[in-house]
């Protein structure tokens, strides 16, 4: 059991090394990367099985006992996110393989595969890290890999986008480091479980300042308003597979870090009011931004910003129901965002871009593609019976239970945002998918069917379909998922099991 | 607090404020310099967490007292990370300079588009 915890971090790193060695044998490289990620998925399944009942498993790397050693911890929340993330990572990798086979992509696969696996390792380490400094290291591994990925297939536009992205990422990392040094100065430890105990005894004012600092640090990475400006400028510019994985995972890892630090370290009501205001601003500003864009990728990026607000809202409630709602929302959103960005990549095949101005009648060109867009889009807008609806109902119920005028305002903002999301989605639907297709789109379709690269395109379409399928699975499995989310949320708010598991796990 | 400690506090304060000032400039070179200063500030503030900062780690001072090695280990890791990413940032700034022949951060595209939307009304 103890070794299993390290699997999601160690295996992708080894896989990256293998992929680097295999850079001259593209086929072997593709197989080895896919196998690596499949192993991570299997490890995540086993971890979820071990923690589904609410148990927390921990191990100490290097055999030093808790506050001194490096703790790796998996609780139901981490296990759930590990599983969803690794499934999405695997599917996006297969999509990228399809793209490479079809020769569509200008990204260099021999560079892409190793960095992608390093990104996987960073994401997984962020989920399993049991102390602040390793959380920082996990973030840095993930971010450094993402800096390298976003500069793939460089054009002038991408240089500018990646510059913004890198500077913003680096700034938040430095603030994170500052936060760590303050926590260490105050408590003499960076171990999350240990610091949770010791911060409880710290003066309330100091705790509040630290809570706010960490909210800013992760808020920048999670793109909450007013720290969201960099996201719509950098994500849509990157190539499809990369913007898909960024939109699905990177902001969510930051949301995970917010959940972890605000529940475990600072707990209860330290910054709840601030978070509610941030949630309202994020929901409304994000969705208004989405309504005025005319590029599908940019619309999706703004919707992403806006829906981060829902998660912050649930977290601000600080109740089991609220946090359970956030977890359901996280799972749903990771899958749906990735799917939509992949679909946009497929759209780009027909028209070469994703600007709404010159796309029409995609339904007639490719009915399957329309279906691939329609299902996750409905889920995103939160129409019943899709997973987005279930997640929102969970959040709104939690809000109604909590009560208070500010919570009701946030609920109102949430309903408004849902309606406006629907409007944004239908705007895309009507302008891009409805009507008679443009002649050159039909030509493009004929060419696509004839071309020598059909096999690769098929893989792309199938993986996108599989992603849609995962989204539907989330909907169908809503019952068990909700059960798991409530277990995880109860664990998070209690904190006792986590602290106990880490502190009592002796040298292994 | 001892004199070296106070000196460090002042240094960290100067580095943070200078770093953020430079970060807000338009020239990418200055932004990179700002990031470097901020990185130093964060690393030094890690060192500041230890009160016995003047003592050597592990080997011990006159009466065997040592400084806390943990912040130093963390600072070492952090230095490597900031150094690596700064190098990457420099390479990117160079690419921007190659493409544009200057290293000014360009205007926001959306901002300019919105500006253009308003212009016809102004002229009519």
Interface residues (C-beta under 8 A of the other chain):
Chain A: X133 X136 X137 X140 X143 X144 X147 X148 X151 X154 X156 X159 X160 X162 X163 X166 X167 X170 X171 X173 X174 X175 X177 X178 X180 X181 X182 X184 X185 X190 X232 X233
Chain B: X23 X28 X31 X35 X38 X39 X41 X42 X43 X45 X46 X48 X49 X70 X71 X74 X77 X78 X81 X82 X84 X85 X86 X88 X89 X92 X93 X95 X96 X99 X100 X105 X106 X108 X109 X110
